[in-house]
Amino acid sequence: MRGFLSSFMADVALGVVIAANMAVMFCEHQWSGYECALALGKRTDDFGWAEAEPTFEILEMIFVSIYLLDVILRMIFLPLSRLRQPLNFFDTVVVVVCAIDVYILRPAGVADLEALIILRLIRAARILRVVRVLKFMRLFHNLHVLIETLSSMLVDLFWGCLLLTTIIVTAGLFLGTLAQSHILDDSLDPRTREFLYARFAHATSASYYLFEAAMTSAWVTSAGPMIFDVSSLFALFWVPYVVMVNFAVTRVIAALFLKSTLEVAAREKEKVANEAKKKKDKVAKRLKHIFKLADGSGDGCVALEDFRRMLDEPDVLEHLEEMELNHNEMRALVDLLSEGGKPVPISDFLHAALTMNDTARTIHMMQTSIDVARIERAILQLGARQNALLKKLSTASLEATVSAV
C-alpha cells in the first residue's frame, strides 16, 4: 500500500477524481445561479434546482469520502513528516473541514443557519479543494516548474508586495492631502470636486485608485482630469509616479520572478539529467552482466561476431531501449571499437554507450575519438620500435668500435 500511495498511478487516479470534482462543482454553481435569478425576479422558475440539489449533495459526499480515505491512508502508511509540507497540511485541513460540514453540520440541521459567518466560511472552504489539483499538476514538468517557482518566491513576493504597498499608501496620502484643498475650493467646478471626492477624499479610496493605477493603465482616468481640469502641477506627481511604479518597481518584481523561474528550471533540468543518468547506470550494470556471460576468456572482451549476435537478443534490445539508444548505432559503435575485427572491450562499449546521444553527430565524434586513440597507439608503437632500433644501432656501433681497436 505504501508503494502504491507514493506511485505515479496513485497521483494520476487522484488527479482524475479532482478533475471530476471540479466539473461537478462547476455544474452545481452554474445551476444554483438559477435560484438566485428566481430570488431577484429575473426568472419565474429555478430551472429544476430544487430537484437537482440532492443529487449534487450525494456527489459531494462521495468526493469528500474519497478525499478523506486518501488522507487517512496516507497518514497511516506514509511518514507524518509529509504534513510539514505547506501544501499537504493545507490539503488535510480543507478535507477535514469539508468532512465536518458534510457528515456533522448538515445532518444536524445547522445548514439552515446561513447568517453565521463561520458556517459560510465552511461552505466556501469546499471550493478550496481544487487546490489539490496542484498535486496532480506536479506530474507535468512545466507546471511543476511554475509551482516550484511560486513556492520559492513566497518570501520575495511578500517583501515586494510590502514595498509596493508602502509606496502606494504613501503616495495616496500625499495625493489625497493635495486633493482635499481643491475639494474645499468653492470656485472649482462641482463635477470636478465630486470626482476628486470620490477618488481621493479618503485614504482608503486614494490608496485603492493608486493601486489600480500601478497595476493597470487606469492611471489615465485619474491623471488626465486632475492635470487638465484641476491644476497642471499635478503632472509633477503623476509623471514620476507612473515612471517609478508602473515601469520600474513592478518590472523589478517581475524580473525577480523571471530570475527565480530560470533558477528553478535549471535545477529541474539538472535533476532530470541526474535521474536519467542513474537509470542508465543501472541498465548498464545489467548489460555488463549479460556481456560477461559471453566472455569465455575472462579478459573483459567479447568477439566481434558474438557482440553483434548479442545486440540482436530481445533482452539486450530492451535494455538499449531503456537507455534510449539506437540499435543500428550500437552496431556501428561495436564496429568502431573492434578496430578491424578484434574483440570488443565490454567496458569501452558501455562507457561509449553511456556518453552517447541518438544522433549521427555523436557517432562521428565517437569515430573521431577512436581514430585519435588508434593514432596515439600507433605513435607509441612507432616510438617503441624507434627506441629499439636506436638501441640496436648503438650496440652495433659499440661492437664495431671495439673490433677496430
Secondary structure, DSSP 8 states (H G I E B T S, - for coil): -HHHHTSHHHHHHHHHHHHHHHHHHHHHHHHHHHHHHHHTTS-SS-TTHHHHHHHHHHHHHHHHHHHHHHHHHHHHHS-GGGGGSHHHHHHHHHHHHHHHIIIIITTTTGGG-TT-HHHHHHHHHGGGGGGGHHHHHTTSHHHHHHHHHHHHTHHHHHHHHHHHHHHHHHHHHHHHHHHHHHHT-TTS-HHHHHHHHHHHSSHHHHHHHHHHHHHSSTHHHHHHHIIIII-GGGHHHHHHHIIIIIIIIHHHHHHHHHHHHHHHHHHHHHHHHHHHHHHHHHHHHHHHHHHHHT-SSSSSEE-HHHHHHHHTSHHHHHHHHHTT--HHHHHHHHHHHHTTT--EEHHHHHHHHHT--SSHHHHHHHHHHHHHHHHHHHHHHHHHHHHHHHHHHHHHHHHHHHHH-
